[in-house]
Amino acid sequence: MEAHPLVTRGTGVDRVECLRLLSTWRTFTFIAAESGVFLDIRRPLFDQLPREIHNIIAISDAQKVG
């Protein structure tokens, strides 16, 4: 998923809401591709990241090899 601060500002909906929705279906780990920052879905997205465009990767915990 691409996350852009202008979209958040324009819609008034934080992109973390998309991550929360995905998390209702199964457990995921979310990572900002550019920085490798692991995201916390309890916090607004851009409180955790610089105000830039980010590509967010969702990794299903069910698919992790461990």
PQR file with spaces between the fields and no chain letter, atoms N, CA, C, O and H, PARSE charges and radii, in Angstrom:
ATOM       1  N    MET     1       0.841   -1.157    0.000 -0.4000 1.5000
ATOM       2  CA   MET     1       0.000    0.000    0.000 -0.0000 2.0000
ATOM       3  C    MET     1       0.891    1.225    0.000  0.5500 1.7000
ATOM       4  O    MET     1       1.912    1.257    0.687 -0.5500 1.4000
ATOM       5  N    GLU     2       0.515    2.216   -0.755 -0.4000 1.5000
ATOM       6  CA   GLU     2       1.237    3.482   -0.724 -0.0000 2.0000
ATOM       7  C    GLU     2       0.545    4.401    0.275  0.5500 1.7000
ATOM       8  O    GLU     2      -0.683    4.482    0.312 -0.5500 1.4000
ATOM       9  H    GLU     2      -0.315    2.190   -1.313  0.4000 1.0000
ATOM      10  N    ALA     3       1.336    5.083    1.073 -0.4000 1.5000
ATOM      11  CA   ALA     3       0.796    6.042    2.033 -0.0000 2.0000
ATOM      12  C    ALA     3       1.425    7.401    1.769  0.5500 1.7000
ATOM      13  O    ALA     3       2.648    7.531    1.721 -0.5500 1.4000
ATOM      14  H    ALA     3       2.333    5.016    1.043  0.4000 1.0000
ATOM      15  N    HIS     4       0.588    8.402    1.601 -0.4000 1.5000
ATOM      16  CA   HIS     4       1.062    9.759    1.310 -0.0000 2.0000
ATOM      17  C    HIS     4       0.388   10.712    2.288  0.5500 1.7000
ATOM      18  O    HIS     4      -0.828   10.649    2.466 -0.5500 1.4000
ATOM      19  H    HIS     4      -0.406    8.296    1.640  0.4000 1.0000
ATOM      20  N    PRO     5       1.158   11.595    2.929 -0.5600 1.5000
ATOM      21  CA   PRO     5       0.558   12.502    3.915  0.2800 2.0000
ATOM      22  C    PRO     5      -0.509   13.428    3.335  0.5500 1.7000
ATOM      23  O    PRO     5      -1.427   13.821    4.054 -0.5500 1.4000
ATOM      24  N    LEU     6      -0.413   13.788    2.054 -0.4000 1.5000
ATOM      25  CA   LEU     6      -1.439   14.648    1.456 -0.0000 2.0000
ATOM      26  C    LEU     6      -2.784   13.936    1.350  0.5500 1.7000
ATOM      27  O    LEU     6      -3.835   14.566    1.470 -0.5500 1.4000
ATOM      28  H    LEU     6       0.333   13.468    1.469  0.4000 1.0000
ATOM      29  N    VAL     7      -2.749   12.618    1.125 -0.4000 1.5000
ATOM      30  CA   VAL     7      -3.997   11.842    1.077 -0.0000 2.0000
ATOM      31  C    VAL     7      -4.629   11.825    2.465  0.5500 1.7000
ATOM      32  O    VAL     7      -5.839   12.001    2.608 -0.5500 1.4000
ATOM      33  H    VAL     7      -1.895   12.107    1.027  0.4000 1.0000
ATOM      34  N    THR     8      -3.814   11.614    3.468 -0.4000 1.5000
ATOM      35  CA   THR     8      -4.321   11.620    4.841 -0.0000 2.0000
ATOM      36  C    THR     8      -4.943   12.970    5.176  0.5500 1.7000
ATOM      37  O    THR     8      -6.034   13.043    5.742 -0.5500 1.4000
ATOM      38  H    THR     8      -2.832   11.471    3.352  0.4000 1.0000
ATOM      39  N    ARG     9      -4.253   14.004    4.828 -0.4000 1.5000
ATOM      40  CA   ARG     9      -4.757   15.356    5.101 -0.0000 2.0000
ATOM      41  C    ARG     9      -6.035   15.637    4.307  0.5500 1.7000
ATOM      42  O    ARG     9      -6.979   16.220    4.841 -0.5500 1.4000
ATOM      43  H    ARG     9      -3.367   13.945    4.368  0.4000 1.0000
ATOM      44  N    GLY    10      -6.072   15.230    3.051 -0.4000 1.5000
ATOM      45  CA   GLY    10      -7.221   15.500    2.186 -0.0000 2.0000
ATOM      46  C    GLY    10      -8.472   14.730    2.564  0.5500 1.7000
ATOM      47  O    GLY    10      -9.581   15.257    2.480 -0.5500 1.4000
ATOM      48  H    GLY    10      -5.305   14.756    2.617  0.4000 1.0000
ATOM      49  N    THR    11      -8.297   13.481    2.982 -0.4000 1.5000
ATOM      50  CA   THR    11      -9.454   12.645    3.320 -0.0000 2.0000
ATOM      51  C    THR    11      -9.813   12.718    4.794  0.5500 1.7000
ATOM      52  O    THR    11     -10.950   12.445    5.179 -0.5500 1.4000
ATOM      53  H    THR    11      -7.396   13.053    3.051  0.4000 1.0000
ATOM      54  N    GLY    12      -8.841   13.087    5.615 -0.4000 1.5000
ATOM      55  CA   GLY    12      -9.065   13.085    7.058 -0.0000 2.0000
ATOM      56  C    GLY    12      -9.024   11.691    7.657  0.5500 1.7000
ATOM      57  O    GLY    12      -9.366   11.499    8.823 -0.5500 1.4000
ATOM      58  H    GLY    12      -7.917   13.308    5.303  0.4000 1.0000
ATOM      59  N    VAL    13      -8.604   10.715    6.854 -0.4000 1.5000
ATOM      60  CA   VAL    13      -8.526    9.330    7.319 -0.0000 2.0000
ATOM      61  C    VAL    13      -7.068    8.898    7.304  0.5500 1.7000
ATOM      62  O    VAL    13      -6.422    8.898    6.257 -0.5500 1.4000
ATOM      63  H    VAL    13      -8.326   10.871    5.907  0.4000 1.0000
ATOM      64  N    ASP    14      -6.558    8.532    8.463 -0.4000 1.5000
ATOM      65  CA   ASP    14      -5.180    8.054    8.563 -0.0000 2.0000
ATOM      66  C    ASP    14      -5.090    6.693    7.878  0.5500 1.7000
ATOM      67  O    ASP    14      -5.966    5.846    8.053 -0.5500 1.4000
ATOM      68  H    ASP    14      -7.083    8.532    9.314  0.4000 1.0000
ATOM      69  N    ARG    15      -4.046    6.488    7.110 -0.4000 1.5000
ATOM      70  CA   ARG    15      -3.865    5.220    6.385 -0.0000 2.0000
ATOM      71  C    ARG    15      -3.719    4.035    7.327  0.5500 1.7000
ATOM      72  O    ARG    15      -3.878    2.892    6.900 -0.5500 1.4000
ATOM      73  H    ARG    15      -3.335    7.176    6.968  0.4000 1.0000
ATOM      74  N    VAL    16      -3.422    4.280    8.587 -0.4000 1.5000
ATOM      75  CA   VAL    16      -3.334    3.179    9.543 -0.0000 2.0000
ATOM      76  C    VAL    16      -4.685    2.464    9.668  0.5500 1.7000
ATOM      77  O    VAL    16      -4.736    1.312   10.098 -0.5500 1.4000
ATOM      78  H    VAL    16      -3.293    5.209    8.934  0.4000 1.0000
ATOM      79  N    GLU    17      -5.769    3.137    9.298 -0.4000 1.5000
ATOM      80  CA   GLU    17      -7.089    2.493    9.324 -0.0000 2.0000
ATOM      81  C    GLU    17      -7.140    1.317    8.350  0.5500 1.7000
ATOM      82  O    GLU    17      -7.816    0.324    8.618 -0.5500 1.4000
ATOM      83  H    GLU    17      -5.727    4.073    8.949  0.4000 1.0000
ATOM      84  N    CYS    18      -6.440    1.418    7.235 -0.4000 1.5000
ATOM      85  CA   CYS    18      -6.361    0.295    6.282 -0.0000 2.0000
ATOM      86  C    CYS    18      -5.620   -0.877    6.913  0.5500 1.7000
ATOM      87  O    CYS    18      -6.006   -2.032    6.733 -0.5500 1.4000
ATOM      88  H    CYS    18      -5.890    2.225    7.018  0.4000 1.0000
ATOM      89  N    LEU    19      -4.564   -0.580    7.645 -0.4000 1.5000
ATOM      90  CA   LEU    19      -3.792   -1.636    8.305 -0.0000 2.0000
ATOM      91  C    LEU    19      -4.628   -2.297    9.400  0.5500 1.7000
ATOM      92  O    LEU    19      -4.574   -3.512    9.591 -0.5500 1.4000
ATOM      93  H    LEU    19      -4.250    0.358    7.791  0.4000 1.0000
ATOM      94  N    ARG    20      -5.391   -1.490   10.105 -0.4000 1.5000
ATOM      95  CA   ARG    20      -6.274   -2.038   11.147 -0.0000 2.0000
ATOM      96  C    ARG    20      -7.324   -2.958   10.536  0.5500 1.7000
ATOM      97  O    ARG    20      -7.633   -4.009   11.097 -0.5500 1.4000
ATOM      98  H    ARG    20      -5.435   -0.503    9.950  0.4000 1.0000
ATOM      99  N    LEU    21      -7.872   -2.567    9.387 -0.4000 1.5000
ATOM     100  CA   LEU    21      -8.850   -3.418    8.718 -0.0000 2.0000
ATOM     101  C    LEU    21      -8.228   -4.757    8.330  0.5500 1.7000
ATOM     102  O    LEU    21      -8.816   -5.810    8.579 -0.5500 1.4000
ATOM     103  H    LEU    21      -7.621   -1.713    8.931  0.4000 1.0000
ATOM     104  N    LEU    22      -7.054   -4.722    7.728 -0.4000 1.5000
ATOM     105  CA   LEU    22      -6.372   -5.972    7.380 -0.0000 2.0000
ATOM     106  C    LEU    22      -6.169   -6.848    8.609  0.5500 1.7000
ATOM     107  O    LEU    22      -6.286   -8.071    8.537 -0.5500 1.4000
ATOM     108  H    LEU    22      -6.577   -3.867    7.526  0.4000 1.0000
ATOM     109  N    SER    23      -5.868   -6.218    9.730 -0.4000 1.5000
ATOM     110  CA   SER    23      -5.602   -6.966   10.962 -0.0000 2.0000
ATOM     111  C    SER    23      -6.849   -7.629   11.533  0.5500 1.7000
ATOM     112  O    SER    23      -6.744   -8.498   12.399 -0.5500 1.4000
ATOM     113  H    SER    23      -5.773   -5.224    9.788  0.4000 1.0000
ATOM     114  N    THR    24      -8.027   -7.230   11.060 -0.4000 1.5000
ATOM     115  CA   THR    24      -9.243   -7.923   11.509 -0.0000 2.0000
ATOM     116  C    THR    24      -9.388   -9.268   10.802  0.5500 1.7000
ATOM     117  O    THR    24     -10.132  -10.134   11.262 -0.5500 1.4000
ATOM     118  H    THR    24      -8.112   -6.524   10.357  0.4000 1.0000
ATOM     119  N    TRP    25      -8.687   -9.445    9.695 -0.4000 1.5000
ATOM     120  CA   TRP    25      -8.774  -10.689    8.930 -0.0000 2.0000
ATOM     121  C    TRP    25      -7.743  -11.716    9.376  0.5500 1.7000
ATOM     122  O    TRP    25      -8.023  -12.914    9.390 -0.5500 1.4000
ATOM     123  H    TRP    25      -8.082   -8.741    9.321  0.4000 1.0000
ATOM     124  N    ARG    26      -6.549  -11.252    9.742 -0.4000 1.5000
ATOM     125  CA   ARG    26      -5.492  -12.126   10.269 -0.0000 2.0000
ATOM     126  C    ARG    26      -4.400  -11.237   10.842  0.5500 1.7000
ATOM     127  O    ARG    26      -4.447  -10.017   10.681 -0.5500 1.4000
ATOM     128  H    ARG    26      -6.321  -10.278    9.731  0.4000 1.0000
ATOM     129  N    THR    27      -3.432  -11.823   11.498 -0.4000 1.5000
ATOM     130  CA   THR    27      -2.357  -11.065   12.113 -0.0000 2.0000
ATOM     131  C    THR    27      -1.270  -10.769   11.081  0.5500 1.7000
ATOM     132  O    THR    27      -0.794  -11.666   10.384 -0.5500 1.4000
ATOM     133  H    THR    27      -3.393  -12.814   11.629  0.4000 1.0000
ATOM     134  N    PHE    28      -0.890   -9.501   11.000 -0.4000 1.5000
ATOM     135  CA   PHE    28       0.164   -9.055   10.081 -0.0000 2.0000
ATOM     136  C    PHE    28       1.229   -8.287   10.847  0.5500 1.7000
ATOM     137  O    PHE    28       0.984   -7.740   11.923 -0.5500 1.4000
ATOM     138  H    PHE    28      -1.276   -8.773   11.566  0.4000 1.0000
ATOM     139  N    THR    29       2.405   -8.263   10.264 -0.4000 1.5000
ATOM     140  CA   THR    29       3.454   -7.331   10.655 -0.0000 2.0000
ATOM     141  C    THR    29       3.535   -6.329    9.512  0.5500 1.7000
ATOM     142  O    THR    29       3.590   -6.717    8.345 -0.5500 1.4000
ATOM     143  H    THR    29       2.604   -8.707    9.390  0.4000 1.0000
ATOM     144  N    PHE    30       3.542   -5.042    9.846 -0.4000 1.5000
ATOM     145  CA   PHE    30       3.579   -3.981    8.836 -0.0000 2.0000
ATOM     146  C    PHE    30       4.914   -3.265    8.901  0.5500 1.7000
ATOM     147  O    PHE    30       5.380   -2.886    9.975 -0.5500 1.4000
ATOM     148  H    PHE    30       3.497   -4.727   10.794  0.4000 1.0000
ATOM     149  N    ILE    31       5.530   -3.082    7.723 -0.4000 1.5000
ATOM     150  CA   ILE    31       6.856   -2.465    7.628 -0.0000 2.0000
ATOM     151  C    ILE    31       6.831   -1.385    6.556  0.5500 1.7000
ATOM     152  O    ILE    31       6.255   -1.574    5.485 -0.5500 1.4000
ATOM     153  H    ILE    31       5.151   -3.389    6.850  0.4000 1.0000
ATOM     154  N    ALA    32       7.459   -0.257    6.851 -0.4000 1.5000
ATOM     155  CA   ALA    32       7.666    0.789    5.842 -0.0000 2.0000
ATOM     156  C    ALA    32       8.880    0.366    5.013  0.5500 1.7000
ATOM     157  O    ALA    32       9.990    0.261    5.535 -0.5500 1.4000
ATOM     158  H    ALA    32       7.927   -0.103    7.721  0.4000 1.0000
ATOM     159  N    ALA    33       8.663    0.127    3.728 -0.4000 1.5000
ATOM     160  CA   ALA    33       9.701   -0.444    2.869 -0.0000 2.0000
ATOM     161  C    ALA    33      10.963    0.421    2.814  0.5500 1.7000
ATOM     162  O    ALA    33      12.076   -0.104    2.834 -0.5500 1.4000
ATOM     163  H    ALA    33       7.762    0.212    3.304  0.4000 1.0000
ATOM     164  N    GLU    34      10.793    1.722    2.745 -0.4000 1.5000
ATOM     165  CA   GLU    34      11.944    2.609    2.548 -0.0000 2.0000
ATOM     166  C    GLU    34      12.863    2.672    3.765  0.5500 1.7000
ATOM     167  O    GLU    34      14.078    2.809    3.622 -0.5500 1.4000
ATOM     168  H    GLU    34       9.889    2.149    2.728  0.4000 1.0000
ATOM     169  N    SER    35      12.289    2.572    4.951 -0.4000 1.5000
ATOM     170  CA   SER    35      13.093    2.760    6.167 -0.0000 2.0000
ATOM     171  C    SER    35      13.251    1.496    6.996  0.5500 1.7000
ATOM     172  O    SER    35      14.121    1.429    7.864 -0.5500 1.4000
ATOM     173  H    SER    35      11.302    2.460    5.067  0.4000 1.0000
ATOM     174  N    GLY    36      12.419    0.491    6.738 -0.4000 1.5000
ATOM     175  CA   GLY    36      12.458   -0.724    7.552 -0.0000 2.0000
ATOM     176  C    GLY    36      11.809   -0.562    8.911  0.5500 1.7000
ATOM     177  O    GLY    36      11.962   -1.424    9.776 -0.5500 1.4000
ATOM     178  H    GLY    36      11.712    0.545    6.033  0.4000 1.0000
ATOM     179  N    VAL    37      11.082    0.535    9.114 -0.4000 1.5000
ATOM     180  CA   VAL    37      10.403    0.786   10.389 -0.0000 2.0000
ATOM     181  C    VAL    37       9.204   -0.152   10.509  0.5500 1.7000
ATOM     182  O    VAL    37       8.376   -0.241    9.602 -0.5500 1.4000
ATOM     183  H    VAL    37      10.958    1.236    8.411  0.4000 1.0000
ATOM     184  N    PHE    38       9.123   -0.848   11.642 -0.4000 1.5000
ATOM     185  CA   PHE    38       7.954   -1.674   11.945 -0.0000 2.0000
ATOM     186  C    PHE    38       6.873   -0.754   12.490  0.5500 1.7000
ATOM     187  O    PHE    38       7.136    0.087   13.349 -0.5500 1.4000
ATOM     188  H    PHE    38       9.796   -0.776   12.379  0.4000 1.0000
ATOM     189  N    LEU    39       5.659   -0.919   11.988 -0.4000 1.5000
ATOM     190  CA   LEU    39       4.574   -0.001   12.324 -0.0000 2.0000
ATOM     191  C    LEU    39       3.666   -0.575   13.400  0.5500 1.7000
ATOM     192  O    LEU    39       3.410   -1.778   13.449 -0.5500 1.4000
ATOM     193  H    LEU    39       5.444   -1.602   11.290  0.4000 1.0000
ATOM     194  N    ASP    40       3.188    0.313   14.255 -0.4000 1.5000
ATOM     195  CA   ASP    40       2.275   -0.020   15.341 -0.0000 2.0000
ATOM     196  C    ASP    40       0.890    0.489   14.941  0.5500 1.7000
ATOM     197  O    ASP    40       0.692    1.696   14.796 -0.5500 1.4000
ATOM     198  H    ASP    40       3.396    1.290   14.215  0.4000 1.0000
ATOM     199  N    ILE    41      -0.071   -0.425   14.762 -0.4000 1.5000
ATOM     200  CA   ILE    41      -1.387   -0.005   14.275 -0.0000 2.0000
ATOM     201  C    ILE    41      -2.200    0.724   15.344  0.5500 1.7000
ATOM     202  O    ILE    41      -3.314    1.174   15.073 -0.5500 1.4000
ATOM     203  H    ILE    41       0.090   -1.405   14.879  0.4000 1.0000
ATOM     204  N    ARG    42      -1.663    0.844   16.540 -0.4000 1.5000
ATOM     205  CA   ARG    42      -2.351    1.611   17.582 -0.0000 2.0000
ATOM     206  C    ARG    42      -2.016    3.097   17.513  0.5500 1.7000
ATOM     207  O    ARG    42      -2.596    3.907   18.236 -0.5500 1.4000
ATOM     208  H    ARG    42      -0.758    0.479   16.760  0.4000 1.0000
ATOM     209  N    ARG    43      -1.071    3.451   16.636 -0.4000 1.5000
ATOM     210  CA   ARG    43      -0.630    4.843   16.521 -0.0000 2.0000
ATOM     211  C    ARG    43      -0.848    5.357   15.108  0.5500 1.7000
ATOM     212  O    ARG    43      -0.779    4.577   14.158 -0.5500 1.4000
ATOM     213  H    ARG    43      -0.599    2.793   16.048  0.4000 1.0000
ATOM     214  N    PRO    44      -1.113    6.664   14.940 -0.5600 1.5000
ATOM     215  CA   PRO    44      -1.228    7.228   13.595  0.2800 2.0000
ATOM     216  C    PRO    44       0.040    6.952   12.776  0.5500 1.7000
ATOM     217  O    PRO    44       1.157    6.986   13.293 -0.5500 1.4000
ATOM     218  N    LEU    45      -0.166    6.682   11.509 -0.4000 1.5000
ATOM     219  CA   LEU    45       0.940    6.282   10.642 -0.0000 2.0000
ATOM     220  C    LEU    45       2.061    7.319   10.584  0.5500 1.7000
ATOM     221  O    LEU    45       3.232    6.986   10.766 -0.5500 1.4000
ATOM     222  H    LEU    45      -1.074    6.654   11.089  0.4000 1.0000
ATOM     223  N    PHE    46       1.697    8.570   10.332 -0.4000 1.5000
ATOM     224  CA   PHE    46       2.744    9.568   10.133 -0.0000 2.0000
ATOM     225  C    PHE    46       3.312   10.121   11.437  0.5500 1.7000
ATOM     226  O    PHE    46       4.183   10.991   11.408 -0.5500 1.4000
ATOM     227  H    PHE    46       0.745    8.840   10.184  0.4000 1.0000
ATOM     228  N    ASP    47       2.830    9.628   12.583 -0.4000 1.5000
ATOM     229  CA   ASP    47       3.526    9.881   13.852 -0.0000 2.0000
ATOM     230  C    ASP    47       4.737    8.960   13.955  0.5500 1.7000
ATOM     231  O    ASP    47       5.659    9.215   14.730 -0.5500 1.4000
ATOM     232  H    ASP    47       2.122    8.922   12.606  0.4000 1.0000
ATOM     233  N    GLN    48       4.725    7.885   13.164 -0.4000 1.5000
ATOM     234  CA   GLN    48       5.796    6.890   13.216 -0.0000 2.0000
ATOM     235  C    GLN    48       6.816    7.055   12.095  0.5500 1.7000
ATOM     236  O    GLN    48       7.913    6.499   12.153 -0.5500 1.4000
ATOM     237  H    GLN    48       3.976    7.678   12.535  0.4000 1.0000
ATOM     238  N    LEU    49       6.442    7.828   11.072 -0.4000 1.5000
ATOM     239  CA   LEU    49       7.275    7.952    9.869 -0.0000 2.0000
ATOM     240  C    LEU    49       7.479    9.415    9.520  0.5500 1.7000
ATOM     241  O    LEU    49       6.675   10.267    9.898 -0.5500 1.4000
ATOM     242  H    LEU    49       5.551    8.279   11.024  0.4000 1.0000
ATOM     243  N    PRO    50       8.565    9.713    8.791 -0.5600 1.5000
ATOM     244  CA   PRO    50       8.724   11.064    8.272  0.2800 2.0000
ATOM     245  C    PRO    50       7.569   11.391    7.315  0.5500 1.7000
ATOM     246  O    PRO    50       6.947   10.488    6.755 -0.5500 1.4000
ATOM     247  N    ARG    51       7.301   12.632    7.141 -0.4000 1.5000
ATOM     248  CA   ARG    51       6.182   13.071    6.281 -0.0000 2.0000
ATOM     249  C    ARG    51       6.578   12.970    4.808  0.5500 1.7000
ATOM     250  O    ARG    51       6.848   13.978    4.155 -0.5500 1.4000
ATOM     251  H    ARG    51       7.807   13.365    7.596  0.4000 1.0000
ATOM     252  N    GLU    52       6.607   11.761    4.308 -0.4000 1.5000
ATOM     253  CA   GLU    52       6.957   11.479    2.913 -0.0000 2.0000
ATOM     254  C    GLU    52       6.004   10.408    2.387  0.5500 1.7000
ATOM     255  O    GLU    52       5.141    9.914    3.113 -0.5500 1.4000
ATOM     256  H    GLU    52       6.388   10.942    4.839  0.4000 1.0000
ATOM     257  N    ILE    53       6.174   10.065    1.131 -0.4000 1.5000
ATOM     258  CA   ILE    53       5.443    8.930    0.561 -0.0000 2.0000
ATOM     259  C    ILE    53       6.125    7.656    1.041  0.5500 1.7000
ATOM     260  O    ILE    53       7.353    7.565    1.040 -0.5500 1.4000
ATOM     261  H    ILE    53       6.875   10.467    0.542  0.4000 1.0000
ATOM     262  N    HIS    54       5.335    6.685    1.445 -0.4000 1.5000
ATOM     263  CA   HIS    54       5.890    5.410    1.910 -0.0000 2.0000
ATOM     264  C    HIS    54       5.133    4.260    1.271  0.5500 1.7000
ATOM     265  O    HIS    54       3.937    4.358    0.996 -0.5500 1.4000
ATOM     266  H    HIS    54       4.338    6.759    1.445  0.4000 1.0000
ATOM     267  N    ASN    55       5.836    3.189    1.046 -0.4000 1.5000
ATOM     268  CA   ASN    55       5.242    1.928    0.622 -0.0000 2.0000
ATOM     269  C    ASN    55       5.207    1.034    1.850  0.5500 1.7000
ATOM     270  O    ASN    55       6.236    0.753    2.464 -0.5500 1.4000
ATOM     271  H    ASN    55       6.808    3.109    1.270  0.4000 1.0000
ATOM     272  N    ILE    56       4.006    0.591    2.196 -0.4000 1.5000
ATOM     273  CA   ILE    56       3.816   -0.228    3.386 -0.0000 2.0000
ATOM     274  C    ILE    56       3.648   -1.671    2.963  0.5500 1.7000
ATOM     275  O    ILE    56       2.829   -1.982    2.099 -0.5500 1.4000
ATOM     276  H    ILE    56       3.170    0.819    1.698  0.4000 1.0000
ATOM     277  N    ILE    57       4.420   -2.546    3.570 -0.4000 1.5000
ATOM     278  CA   ILE    57       4.371   -3.971    3.274 -0.0000 2.0000
ATOM     279  C    ILE    57       3.675   -4.686    4.443  0.5500 1.7000
ATOM     280  O    ILE    57       3.999   -4.456    5.608 -0.5500 1.4000
ATOM     281  H    ILE    57       5.085   -2.292    4.272  0.4000 1.0000
ATOM     282  N    ALA    58       2.728   -5.544    4.112 -0.4000 1.5000
ATOM     283  CA   ALA    58       2.047   -6.367    5.099 -0.0000 2.0000
ATOM     284  C    ALA    58       2.551   -7.804    4.967  0.5500 1.7000
ATOM     285  O    ALA    58       2.444   -8.415    3.904 -0.5500 1.4000
ATOM     286  H    ALA    58       2.465   -5.731    3.166  0.4000 1.0000
ATOM     287  N    ILE    59       3.095   -8.327    6.047 -0.4000 1.5000
ATOM     288  CA   ILE    59       3.578   -9.699    6.059 -0.0000 2.0000
ATOM     289  C    ILE    59       2.671  -10.490    6.980  0.5500 1.7000
ATOM     290  O    ILE    59       2.582  -10.205    8.174 -0.5500 1.4000
ATOM     291  H    ILE    59       3.182   -7.831    6.911  0.4000 1.0000
ATOM     292  N    SER    60       1.999  -11.483    6.423 -0.4000 1.5000
ATOM     293  CA   SER    60       1.105  -12.311    7.229 -0.0000 2.0000
ATOM     294  C    SER    60       1.933  -13.121    8.209  0.5500 1.7000
ATOM     295  O    SER    60       2.880  -13.805    7.820 -0.5500 1.4000
ATOM     296  H    SER    60       2.071  -11.714    5.452  0.4000 1.0000
ATOM     297  N    ASP    61       1.571  -13.041    9.486 -0.4000 1.5000
ATOM     298  CA   ASP    61       2.288  -13.809   10.496 -0.0000 2.0000
ATOM     299  C    ASP    61       2.149  -15.306   10.242  0.5500 1.7000
ATOM     300  O    ASP    61       3.010  -16.086   10.650 -0.5500 1.4000
ATOM     301  H    ASP    61       0.802  -12.486    9.803  0.4000 1.0000
ATOM     302  N    ALA    62       1.071  -15.713    9.571 -0.4000 1.5000
ATOM     303  CA   ALA    62       0.865  -17.129    9.250 -0.0000 2.0000
ATOM     304  C    ALA    62       1.872  -17.614    8.215  0.5500 1.7000
ATOM     305  O    ALA    62       2.118  -18.817    8.117 -0.5500 1.4000
ATOM     306  H    ALA    62       0.372  -15.080    9.240  0.4000 1.0000
ATOM     307  N    GLN    63       2.457  -16.707    7.441 -0.4000 1.5000
ATOM     308  CA   GLN    63       3.387  -17.081    6.376 -0.0000 2.0000
ATOM     309  C    GLN    63       4.841  -17.014    6.813  0.5500 1.7000
ATOM     310  O    GLN    63       5.725  -17.407    6.051 -0.5500 1.4000
ATOM     311  H    GLN    63       2.257  -15.730    7.520  0.4000 1.0000
ATOM     312  N    LYS    64       5.112  -16.530    8.015 -0.4000 1.5000
ATOM     313  CA   LYS    64       6.492  -16.405    8.471 -0.0000 2.0000
ATOM     314  C    LYS    64       7.120  -17.770    8.677  0.5500 1.7000
ATOM     315  O    LYS    64       6.492  -18.704    9.176 -0.5500 1.4000
ATOM     316  H    LYS    64       4.394  -16.211    8.634  0.4000 1.0000
ATOM     317  N    VAL    65       8.351  -17.852    8.283 -0.4000 1.5000
ATOM     318  CA   VAL    65       9.109  -19.081    8.497 -0.0000 2.0000
ATOM     319  C    VAL    65       9.968  -18.841    9.726  0.5500 1.7000
ATOM     320  O    VAL    65      10.659  -17.826    9.813 -0.5500 1.4000
ATOM     321  H    VAL    65       8.861  -17.094    7.878  0.4000 1.0000
ATOM     322  N    GLY    66       9.929  -19.756   10.664 -0.4000 1.5000
ATOM     323  CA   GLY    66      10.649  -19.402   11.855 -0.0000 2.0000
ATOM     324  C    GLY    66      11.280  -20.466   12.544  0.5500 1.7000
ATOM     325  O    GLY    66      11.916  -20.244   13.574 -0.5500 1.4000
ATOM     326  H    GLY    66       9.368  -20.580   10.593  0.4000 1.0000
